[in-house]
Amino acid sequence: MREADEELVEVYAGDFARAELIRGMLENFGLSPELRDAFLGAIAPFSVAPGGAGAVKVVVPASEAERARTLIQGLEAADAGPDWTCPGCGERIDGRFEACWQCGARRPATPNP
């Protein structure tokens, strides 16, 4: 629970949908997250630069910041699938990407090693 005078610390900045997902996850873990600058992110999501101007921010009390960052890192690590090889050009692609950066081919349904 947040003390009224406790400083709020930014733990995430990005688009509205991802910020809301992170806010909900942190709340489910018993933290006290809040969104900042969510209005622009909700009405004009394509004008929001993740981590930059217009980004939606997730803030938590300073006493919860370390735990919040650890939980967010866990979420981001879980989002990254295994690396895969592009079926179009053979390029090795980082597991976070759904398309080849070189030829644009989509990731296969069953990633090849």
C-alpha positions in Angstrom: 0.0 0.0 0.0 1.3 3.4 -0.9 2.1 6.0 1.7 0.7 9.4 0.7 4.0 11.1 0.7 6.1 8.3 -0.8 7.9 9.2 -4.1 6.6 7.5 -7.2 9.2 5.9 -9.5 8.8 5.2 -13.3 9.4 1.5 -14.0 8.1 1.3 -17.6 7.3 3.6 -20.5 5.8 2.6 -23.8 2.5 2.2 -25.6 -0.9 2.2 -23.8 -1.7 -1.5 -24.3 1.6 -2.7 -22.9 1.6 -0.2 -20.0 -1.9 -1.4 -19.0 -0.8 -5.0 -19.2 2.1 -4.3 -17.0 0.0 -2.2 -14.6 -2.4 -5.1 -14.2 0.3 -7.7 -13.7 2.0 -5.6 -11.0 -1.4 -5.0 -9.3 -2.0 -8.8 -9.3 1.3 -9.3 -7.5 0.2 -6.9 -4.7 2.0 -3.8 -5.8 0.4 -0.3 -6.2 1.1 0.8 -9.8 -0.4 3.8 -11.5 -0.4 5.0 -15.1 0.8 8.4 -16.1 0.1 10.1 -19.4 -2.4 7.4 -20.4 -4.8 9.8 -22.1 -2.7 10.4 -25.2 -1.7 6.8 -25.4 -5.4 5.8 -25.4 -6.7 8.3 -27.9 -3.7 8.4 -30.3 -1.7 5.2 -29.8 0.3 5.6 -33.0 1.7 9.0 -32.0 3.2 7.6 -28.8 6.9 6.9 -28.9 7.7 3.9 -26.6 10.0 5.3 -23.8 9.9 8.7 -25.4 7.7 11.7 -26.0 4.1 10.8 -25.3 4.8 7.4 -23.8 2.5 6.0 -21.2 4.4 5.4 -18.0 3.9 2.9 -15.2 4.9 4.3 -11.8 5.1 2.6 -8.4 6.1 3.8 -4.9 9.8 3.9 -4.5 9.7 1.0 -2.0 8.2 -1.3 -4.7 10.4 -0.2 -7.6 12.9 -3.0 -7.4 10.3 -5.8 -7.2 8.3 -4.1 -10.0 11.4 -4.0 -12.3 12.1 -7.7 -11.5 8.6 -8.7 -12.4 8.7 -6.7 -15.6 12.0 -8.3 -16.6 10.4 -11.7 -16.1 7.5 -10.7 -18.3 9.7 -9.5 -21.0 11.9 -12.6 -20.9 8.8 -14.8 -21.1 7.7 -12.9 -24.2 10.9 -13.8 -26.1 10.6 -17.1 -27.9 13.6 -19.1 -29.0 15.8 -17.8 -31.8 14.8 -19.1 -35.2 16.2 -19.4 -38.7 14.4 -17.6 -41.5 12.9 -20.1 -44.0 13.3 -17.5 -46.8 16.9 -16.5 -46.6 18.5 -18.6 -43.8 19.2 -15.5 -41.5 19.3 -16.2 -37.8 16.6 -14.2 -36.0 16.2 -13.2 -32.4 13.3 -14.9 -30.7 11.5 -11.6 -30.0 10.8 -11.0 -33.7 8.0 -12.4 -35.8 9.5 -11.5 -39.2 12.9 -11.6 -40.7 14.7 -8.3 -40.7 16.5 -9.1 -44.0 13.8 -10.5 -46.3 10.5 -10.0 -44.4 9.5 -13.6 -44.2 7.2 -14.5 -41.3 8.3 -16.7 -38.5 7.2 -20.3 -39.2 4.5 -21.8 -36.9 7.1 -24.3 -35.5 10.4 -22.4 -35.3 13.3 -24.2 -36.7 16.5 -24.2 -34.6 
